[in-house]
Amino acid sequence: MFVVRPAIIDDLGNLLKLARTVHFVNLPPDKDIIANKIVRSRKSFAGEFDDDPRERLYMFCMEDSETGNIVGSSMIVCCVSWPGHPHTYLRVRRRELFSDDLQTGQVHLTLEFDVDETGPSELGGLIIAPGYRGHPGKLGKVMSMIRFHFMGLEPERFSERVIAEMMGRISPDNRNLLWDYLGRRFINLSYKEADLFCQHSKEFMTSLFPPGEIYASLLPPEARNLIAKVGEETRPARAMLENQGFRYEGTIDPFDGGPYLETMRDDIPLVKATGSYTLNGVDGGFDRIGIVSCTGEVGFRAVRSEYRVDGEHIGLPRASAEAIGAEDGASVGVTPLD
């Protein structure tokens, strides 16, 4: 069985290996950065940051209970920006120009550097180990949806607006042509160096990126074609988020050009569908499938499971109840999936 639980410091090595299989700005393959996120996550689950949303972060791991292997991860950052600590992006606009004398015109894309200090929550860090992708247990879907499950159980911990950064197209040697032809003209760092440095500070972006609109027509086609596009591995994640109401609103990551998707927390279907029930029985009659969870003596645990609901009560298979540490009378969180 595959159990989702909070990350612990013993997971550091496995998470580092997972991070090396893909490229994510919010989960880079850096031991110290991942360790810091694990510590923040542990403190967040323990309630130590209840009065400071700027520090709250929840990192989930999926463990194969038979082998003990960590096969996936995902994450929610509760507040990605505040005054003096901005979220940076490029605003994409369409400009129509027309000549009366020539009776012809053109439509141009423009890019303008901007910041957001309003503090949205951000989804990120979704990784499934290569050998477990396409698993019949729909592990990728579970790791993506666990974030909405937790958000539905604890909505007050998150901002009303939620964003998700979709990875742009990265070359096999970890380069990005949009950065090479645009960002690096103003910031003399490689894509990898700039991407990693922004984990510590984004001051260099706000200080060095020029103000005003830049016409994308000035870029080579191979760089221009990366604007708001995602890599092949990111397509399934984007589709899942769009099914939950996330939309591209014309902002992209300034490093790789990948689109930001966004929506309102309370409009997310799975957040709205999540509820809590009292466990009453581990017998049969199961007619639904979803994510079920319990926060007991061992902390938060969740699995994808069959279940049945009868009023305010829920029945679970015995294996599922044991996996999440739920006994009769326990409060069980439920998010329907299929």
Stockholm file with secondary structure:
# STOCKHOLM 1.0

chainA/1-338         MFVVRPAIIDDLGNLLKLARTVHFVNLPPDKDIIANKIVRSRKSFAGEFDDDPRERLYMFCMEDSETGNIVGSSMIVCCVSWPGHPHTYLRVRRRELFSDDLQTGQVHLTLEFDVDETGPSELGGLIIAPGYRGHPGKLGKVMSMIRFHFMGLEPERFSERVIAEMMGRISPDNRNLLWDYLGRRFINLSYKEADLFCQHSKEFMTSLFPPGEIYASLLPPEARNLIAKVGEETRPARAMLENQGFRYEGTIDPFDGGPYLETMRDDIPLVKATGSYTLNGVDGGFDRIGIVSCTGEVGFRAVRSEYRVDGEHIGLPRASAEAIGAEDGASVGVTPLD
#=GR chainA/1-338 SS CEEEEECCGGGHHHHHHHHTTSCCTTSCSCHHHHHHHHHHHHHHHTTTTTTCTTTCEEEEEEEETTTCCEEEEEEEESCCCBTTBCEEEEEEEEEEEEETTTTEEEEEEEEEEEEECSCCEEEEEEEECGGGTTCTTCHHHHHHHHHHHHHHHSGGGSCSEEEEECCCCCCTTSCCHHIIIIIHHHSCSCHHHHHHHTTTCCHHHHHHSCSSEEEGGGSCHHHHTTTTCCCGGGHHHHHHHHHTTCEEEEEECTTTCCEEEEEEGGGCHHHHHCEEEEECCCCSCCCEEEEEEEEETTEEEEEEEEEEEETTEEECCHHHHHHTTCCTTCEEEEEECC
#=GC SS_cons         CEEEEECCGGGHHHHHHHHTTSCCTTSCSCHHHHHHHHHHHHHHHTTTTTTCTTTCEEEEEEEETTTCCEEEEEEEESCCCBTTBCEEEEEEEEEEEEETTTTEEEEEEEEEEEEECSCCEEEEEEEECGGGTTCTTCHHHHHHHHHHHHHHHSGGGSCSEEEEECCCCCCTTSCCHHIIIIIHHHSCSCHHHHHHHTTTCCHHHHHHSCSSEEEGGGSCHHHHTTTTCCCGGGHHHHHHHHHTTCEEEEEECTTTCCEEEEEEGGGCHHHHHCEEEEECCCCSCCCEEEEEEEEETTEEEEEEEEEEEETTEEECCHHHHHHTTCCTTCEEEEEECC
//
